[in-house]
Amino acid sequence: MEQTILRLLALLPALVVHEFAHGYSAYKLGDPTPKMDGRLTLNPLAHLDPFGTLMILFGPIGWAKPVRVNPHNFRDPARGLVISTACGPLSNIIQGTIWALVLRLVIATSNTDALVGNMLVGFLAMAAFINFVLAVFNLIPLGPLDGHEVLPYFLPYEQKVAYHRFNQQYGMFVLMGLVLLDFVANVPILTTVVVRPAHWLGSTVAGAPLLLVIRLALGYR
């Protein structure tokens, strides 16, 4: 129960700021669509998807409501789209870094016994970990994830067309297959590609292994 509460408290700002970053950057680049849709706010109700929120609580992954962007409103549509898209994962990297640095300060001024059962420490570690996971996960160039808009910008035209065709037909299915393999069949592809790099990044910034800190905060030694 405590882990679920910590996960929810950490995920909500991570998802809300992620979507706000998409909308705000698109608006500043000349697209009024996010403003017209009411997405230039940090109010969670404007960004949360009902089913995606339930999955946050009870499923392996969760998601927020995507921000609509019209790249034709940008002066340079391709560049504007990749910038506004990349701002989502970038916001998670910034958030994760902030939480991890605060955690590093708390750990530096505490002893190990003070970490056991400390919900503040647990929140800081969970928030840092989740934000780095979201950043790495969203950069996967499949399905509706942000990476599927970022990668084509750097590809030659022919490869870009082929990639778009593949992603439209199979991207979502490949992504869901990877999720099912990891969480149902226990084939740790996403764990290897996403969780381990995210944990390494967060732990490096925090100066302590985040998952161990979470376990201590929940009372496990």
Secondary structure, DSSP 8 states (H G I E B T S, - for coil): -HHHHHHHHHHHHHHHHHHHHHHHHHHHTT--HHHHTT-SS--GGGTB-HHHHHHHHHSS---B------GGGSSSHHHHHHHHHHHHHHHHHHHHHHHHHHHHHHHHTS-HHHHTT-HHHHHHHHHHHHHHHHHHHHTS-STTSTHHHHGGGGS-HHHHHHHHHHIIIIIHHHHHHHHHHHHTS---HHIIIIIHHHHHHHHHHHTS-HHHHHHHHTT--
